[in-house]
Amino acid sequence: MKVLNAIRMGGAEILPLVEGGKGVAATNGISAGHWALAGGAGTISGVNADSYDQDGKIIPQIYRGRTRRDRHEELVAYGIEGGVAQVQRAWDISGGKGRLHVNVLWEMGGAERVINGILERTKGLVNGITCGAGMPYKLSEIAQHFNVHYYPIVSSARAFSALWKRAYHKAAELLGGVVYEDPWLAGGHNGLSNSEDPNVPESPFPRLVALRKVMREFGLANTPIIMAGGVWALEEWEDYIDNPDIGPIAFQFGTRPLLTKESPIPQAWKDRLLKLKPGDVFLNRFSPTGFYSSAVNNRFLQSLRDRSERQVAFSPEPVGEHVAEYGVGVRKRKVYLTPADLEHVRGWEAQGYTEALRTPDSTLVFETPKEAEQIHEDKVNCMGCLSQCRFSNWSQMGPDFDNGKKADPRSFCIQKSLQNIAHAVPGDEAAMDDNLMFAGHNAYRFGTDPFYSNGFIPTVKELVDRLMTGK
């Protein structure tokens, strides 16, 4: 394999290896600090990061506010405190070696307030902000205010061009790199556009070439592109290294750092990763964000698929084929179904799915009374963890913090699910089945890569050394 040389990123020479910042508590100060200590760029997740009490124990994020707005304020406070705690831990471990980045999602609730709050209290410790999940136009403005580098996450040259023309050209000197996150290969939320088919993946190579072409037009020929999504072994990406059409490139690893000794995810999650098979990661659109996301195809996702399949269209008045009367809810308010759909409904009711839940698309989905009550409870407990949410009708920008749409029971409370799986108690295998388990599409390779034979779990340093060999 070609020699993998250091790259200039964020004002320093580092290894071209970047730790992906993953979700809620799946990447923290310990994992990021060790990644930076090994010479790369460690990335702290600034999404609802954990904070600690005086004994070093994680403080549970319990919400006591009576309104969604009150709980949202608690969420922002938790986010800032946790982010500060994780940055300090990462700095204590890395001692200034490598680079330390904080990753935030622009579509998370209070994103701007959280990242400003973290950076205000960690001046001199954070080298860069990574941000995706939306179009973070204000990212460069925040970076300028705190004099840190910024790393937008995009899935196309077109997206970066829009960001540059609107805002980033005003802070060109602080653009540390551009993260290209492949929408078909990356874990977590993906940036598939309406014109792209989730079932027809495109090669990342021409997309990277297109991105570099646009960057050169903007005078960014030497600014690194960070390839994210589907990166397992660098020997498989050798044609991308020192390629004149792509230019300076680094590689971001999201999935492989999950399986290290320093990774904060529960042991049951690590054990599950070692058992995955090809096809076990599922690209779905159940997320309350409205984005596609890649996650392990477990019982949780299967239940969401089943719920959507128990679905019929209805009309508030008899029209066309919708002439079969049906009563919804406690008051049995009349709607009209087709006779064929009414027959399906009677079959589901016979199986125990007796609760009809309205969706924003004028359809009904059917659930058990117990599950319907849980859906209702989760909506009531909303704390505004997203800028707007399909599941709860929350919007931090809307009038009365409402997006004006009916909440969609085909989705789920992502905050609850990610907190549950990230903080599962030892031995809780059920948590791995009953919650969202994000993963990249290469996750099955833990079970086939000889590096992990006999269940071997490396340290971050051992993993970085392995990656440098190209394997």
C-alpha positions, -999 to +999 in steps of 0.1 A: +000+000+000+010+036-005+027+053+024+001+072+044+017+105+052+006+131+078-017+158+065-021+195+075-055+199+091-067+226+114-034+243+116-014+212+125+003+181+110-017+150+120-024+115+108-051+116+081-073+095+104-105+111+119-128+096+145-164+100+135-185+117+162-214+094+168-248+102+182-258+102+219-229+090+241-214+067+214-183+089+212-171+107+242-141+124+257-123+092+265-125+077+230-117+111+214-089+119+238-072+086+230-077+090+192-060+124+194-033+110+216-026+085+189-020+113+164-053+117+146-084+139+151-106+127+179-142+138+178-164+143+208-201+139+203-218+171+213-253+156+211-267+152+246-232+144+260-230+128+294-219+149+324-208+135+358-214+140+395-186+146+421-180+108+423-175+105+385-208+088+379-229+097+348-258+120+357-291+106+343-308+132+320-341+134+338-366+160+327-388+177+354-402+206+334-440+207+331-440+220+295-420+211+264-404+245+264-392+240+300-379+205+292-361+219+261-343+244+284-332+214+306-320+196+274-298+226+264-284+228+299-276+191+299-260+194+265-237+222+275-226+207+308-220+173+291-201+188+262-178+207+286-172+176+307-163+155+277-140+182+262-121+184+295-117+147+297-104+145+261-079+173+267-067+156+299-060+124+280-045+139+248-025+166+264-027+188+233-016+160+209-035+155+176-067+175+172-099+176+192-132+182+174-167+185+187-195+172+165-230+186+166-260+180+144-275+213+130-310+198+133-307+189+169-326+210+194-307+241+206-277+232+184-264+268+182-269+274+219-252+242+228-221+246+207-217+282+217-220+272+254-195+244+250-169+266+232-173+295+256-163+273+285-135+253+268-115+280+251-081+268+239-091+231+242-112+225+211-096+227+177-126+223+154-164+220+150-178+193+128-214+197+118-239+181+095-276+170+094-289+200+076-274+231+061-253+247+089-248+281+074-239+297+108-211+272+114-184+295+100-198+325+120-195+304+152-160+293+142-149+329+137-162+340+170-142+314+189-113+312+164-116+275+158-116+256+126-149+242+111-157+210+092-191+210+074-205+175+066-219+173+031-230+146+007-226+164-026-206+192-043-239+211-047-245+212-010-210+226-002-213+251-030-245+265-015-229+267+020-197+284+006-216+310-015-240+319+013-216+320+043-184+301+043-165+324+019-164+349+047-143+326+069-122+308+044-091+308+065-108+287+092-122+260+070-102+230+082-117+205+058-149+193+041-163+160+053-179+141+024-203+116+041-214+090+016-252+088+018-254+050+010-225+038+032-224+059+063-241+049+096-266+071+113-285+098+095-277+101+058-279+129+033-299+113+005-316+139-017-350+135-032-333+128-066-312+099-053-324+064-050-317+047-016-316+014-034-291+024-061-258+034-045-234+056-065-196+053-063-181+079-040-152+085-064-169+108-090-187+125-062-154+133-045-139+145-078-169+168-083-165+182-048-128+189-053-136+206-086-160+230-068-135+235-040-107+244-065-130+270-081-133+286-046-095+285-041-096+255-017-073+232-037-052+224-005-081+221+019-085+184+029-116+164+019-124+139+047-140+107+032-166+094+056-189+063+052-178+028+043-142+033+053-129+000+069-094-007+055-073+020+038-059-006+013-094-006-002-091+032-008-056+033-022-067+048-055-080+078-035-047+085-018-024+109-036-049+111-064-046+144-083-083+145-091-092+143-054-063+162-038-055+161-001-077+135+016-082+121+051-104+093+062-131+093+089-139+061+108-173+058+124-180+021+128-146+007+137-140+029+168-172+015+183-153-017+190-124-005+211-117-007+248-122+030+252-155+031+233-182+041+257-210+019+242-222-010+265-205-044+262-237-059+250-236-036+220-199-045+213-209-082+215-237-077+190-213-060+165-191-091+165-221-112+155-236-091+126-240-107+092-240-090+057-274-073+052-280-068+089-277-030+086-309-015+072-314+019+055-347+032+067-368+063+069-385+060+102-364+087+119-384+117+133-358+139+115-372+129+081-337+118+070-328+083+060-307+065+085-287+033+087-291+010+117-290-026+127-321-044+115-333-055+150-366-061+166-371-023+171-369-016+133-390-046+126-418-033+148-418+000+130-420-018+097-449-039+109-467-009+123-465+009+089-478-022+072-509-022+094-520+010+077-550+020+057-561+053+041-593+070+053-616+098+043-636+120+067-666+117+044-679+089+022-663+094-013-654+071-041-646+036-027-643+049+008-678+041+019-672+016+048-679+034+081-654+029+109-652+045+144-619+059+156-609+065+193-629+065+225-656+086+209-657+064+178-656+093+154-666+083+120-642+079+091-646+059+059-625+031+046-627+010+015-645-023+022-613-042+015-594-021+040-621-026+066-616-063+062-579-059+069-587-038+099-610-065+114-582-090+109-557-068+128-582-062+156-586-099+160-548-101+165-550-075+193-541-044+172-573-026+183-560+010+186-563+032+154-537+060+153-540+089+128-510+099+107-504+132+089-511+114+056-547+107+063-541+071+072-546+050+102-520+027+117-531+000+142-513-010+174-520-028+207-535-007+235-502-011+255-481+001+226-505+029+217-503+042+253-465+041+252-465+061+219-488+087+236-466+089+267-434+094+246-451+122+227-462+139+260-426+136+274-411+154+244-382+177+253-375+191+219-343+172+211-346+181+174-352+215+158-384+200+146-398+165+151-422+144+130-430+122+160-442+149+185-450+180+163-423+200+182-406+229+165-382+252+183-389+279+157-426+275+152-454+294+169-460+279+204-432+255+195-454+235+172-446+226+136-483+228+127-484+192+116-501+162+132-476+140+151-467+108+132-470+076+152-451+057+125-419+073+139-405+072+174-388+092+202-352+091+191-338+107+222-354+080+244-342+052+222-306+064+219-303+071+256-316+037+264-292+018+242-262+039+251-267+035+288-280+000+289-269-019+321-245-048+318-261-079+304-292-061+291-294-078+257-330-067+253-319-031+250-299-041+219-331-054+203-357-029+215-338+004+206-323+021+176-287+007+170-270+029+145-242+013+124-225+017+091-230-009+064-196-024+069-204-034+106-207-070+096-170-071+089-162-072+126-172-109+124-149-116+093-119-094+099-091-115+114-080-085+135-111-093+157-107-130+158-117-147+191-136-116+201-105-094+203-113-058+212-084-034+206-074-002+223-077+030+202-039+030+198-039-006+186-067+002+161-049+033+148-017+013+144-037-013+125-053+013+102-019+028+093-009-006+079-038-003+054-055-034+069 
